[in-house]
Amino acid sequence: MSLDVELIIRILVGTALGAVIGYERDIHGRPAGLRTHALVALASATFMVVSTHLAYYQGYHAGDFTEVDGSRIAASVVSGIGFLAGGAILRTGISVQGLTTAAGLWLVAAIGLCAGGGMYAASIAATVIGVAALTILRRLEDKDDRVRRRLTLTLTDAAVPTDDLLAKLDAIGVFPTIEGWHKETSAAIRQLTLAVRLPRVDGEQALVAVLEAEPGISRMQLDATA
């Protein structure tokens, strides 16, 4: 097998393994999904290939004075991936979202470097462990049998004060947390954004029943969180 073919295989393996992690993120609707993770792993594997074989392709001859530190490129990838991963982290109110996706991008960068360095077994093992952590540990996080939702309410002057409304929601066990609040003075309209945790069984129906009985709620929107 020629060296060029070997390097291409390393890049392909890194890309494929990164895509595996990205597919898990994609099926759960995360903003950084299959293509993003595959491209990060592809870039990392390519950087690693360049790092390990840069001197070989420069046509140096025996006796030529040269010094190449191949680890610098790989180290720069580790530092640089922080900027991309940071873009996946979103803060809404007091809640922070995207930390797992950011960690996934960091992981596929490591997998790409590993595959680019020719360490196929280690890169495959890291991928398997990563997928297992994302899938199995997700079930442990959801052991309280609740789902997280974002509730946006549009309230008129007829609505009860915010504290009273939160107390009523807390009484039915949805654990509301304020993420945003906005008031349109001219229209006397308040918009309240809450993070809630609903029971998986009939949680949404119970929430709607309580809100329908409340005066002054002109609009309700319930969205999934990231």
N, C-alpha and C positions, 0 to 999 in steps of 0.2 A: 504494500500500500504506500503510495507516494505521500510526502509530507502535506501537500496541498489538500489531498482528499481527507487526510486525518484531521486537519484544521477545520475543514468544512463540516465534518461529522461532529466535531466538538461544538461548533456553533449551532448545528441543527438539534443536537441533544439538549443543549441549554435552552433553546427556544421552546422545544416541545415540553420540557419539564416545567418551565415557567408558565406555559399555557395551561398546564394541569391545575396549578394553583389559581390562575386567573379564571378558569372555568367555574371553580367553586364560588369565587366572588361574583361571577356574572350571573349565575343561577339564583343568587340571593339579591340581585338588583343593585349591586354596589356600583358607584360611578366609575371606579377603576376596575375593569373586568378583564375579559379574555385577551383582547388585543393589547391593552396597556401592560399587563403582566408579561405577555409573550415578548413584547418589544423591549421591556426592561431587561429580561433575561437574555434576549438576543444581543442587546448592546453590551451587557456585562460580559457575556461569553466572547464577543468580538474584542472588547478591550483586553480581556485576559489573553486571548490569542496573540494580539499585538504585543502585549507586555512580555510574553514568554518567547516570542520569535522575532522581535524587532531587529535585533542585532544580526540574526541569521540571514535576513533578506536584504541587508545593506551592502552585501558584497565585500565585506572586509576580508583581507588576506592575512596569512600568518605573519606575525610581527607588527601588524598595524596597531597603533596606540589607540585604544578605545576602552571606555568603561561604561557599562550599561547596568542600571539598577532597575530590573524589571518589576520590582515590587511597587514602585512609585505609581504606575498607572493603576494597578489594582487598588492601592490605597486611596487614590483620587476617586475611584468609583464608589467606594464605601462612603466617602465624605459627600460626594455629589448627589447620591441617591436621597440624602436627607432633604434636599430642596424639593424633589418630586414627591416624596412621601409626605412632606409637610403640606403640600397642596391638596392632599386627600383628606386632611383633618379639618373639620368644620365645627365652629362653635356657635350654638344657637341658645341664647339665654345662658342658663347655667349648665346646660348639657353639652358634652363634647362627643362628636361623631366622627367616624372614619379612622379611629386608631388601629383597628384590626386590619383595615385595608392598607394603611401606611406600613404596618408591620409586615404585611404580605409582600409589598413592593420591596422592602428591605430584604426579605427572605429570598425572593426570586433573583435579586441582584447577587446574593451570595451563591445561589444555585448556578447562576450563569457563570460566575467566576470559577466555581468548582468544575463545571463541565468544560469551560474554556481551558482550564489547566490540565485536562485529560483525566480527571478523577471521576470516572463515570459512576462507579459503585457508590461513592460518597454523595454525588449529586442526586442519584436516584433515591438513596436512603433519605436524604434531606427532604426530597419532594414527598415521599410517602409519609414521613413523620409530620410534615407541614399539613398535608391534606387531612391526616388523622386528627391533628390538633384542631383544625378548623371545623371539622364535622362532629367529632366526639365531644369536644369541650363545649360546643354550642348547646348540646343537649343538657349538659350540666348547668350551664348558665340559665337555661329555661326551666329548671327543675321546680321553680315556684309556680309553674303552670299559668303564667301571665304573659301577655303581649304588650309591648310598648306602642303607644299611638300618640300622635300630635293632634290636639283638639283646638280648633279655632272657632271662637264664638263672637258674633256681632251682637252687641247689646244696646238697647235703647235706654232712655231715662226711666222707663218703667221697671227695669231690671233691679234686682237686689244689689247691695254693695258687693264688691269683689270678695271680701273676706267671708261674707255670709254664703256666697255661692261656693267658694272653696270648701267651706265647712260641710255643706250638703253633699258635695262630691266625695269628700273624704269619708263621710258617714257610710257611703255605699262601697267603700273599699277600693277606689280607683287611684288613690294616692296622687292627687294633682300637684303639679309644680309649675309655677309661672315661668314661661320662656319669653313672653313679650306682651307689651301693653301699649295701646295707642288710642288716643281720644281725638275725635274730630269735633272741635268746639262749635263750629257753625252748624253742624248737623245733629249735635248732641248724640253722637254715636261713639260707643266704645268698642274696641276690638281687643279681645283677650286670647292669647295663645298659651295653651297649657300642655305639658307632658303628662300623660296618664298611663297607668298600668292596669289593663283590663283582664279579668278572668277569661280564659279561653272559651269557656262554656257560657254562653248567653251574656257575656260581658258588655258587648255593644248594645244589645237590646235593653239591658238594665240602665245603661247610661242615657240612651235616647229617651226612655220612659221618664227619668228624672228631669231631663232638660225640657221635655215637652210640657211638663207640669209647671215649669218656671215662667213667670211673666217677663216680658221684655227681651226675649231671645229671638231675634229676627232671622238669624242664620247660624247654622252649625256645620262645620266641616271636620271630618275625621280622616287623618292621613297616617300612613305607616311611617315610622322613623327609619333613618338610614342605619 
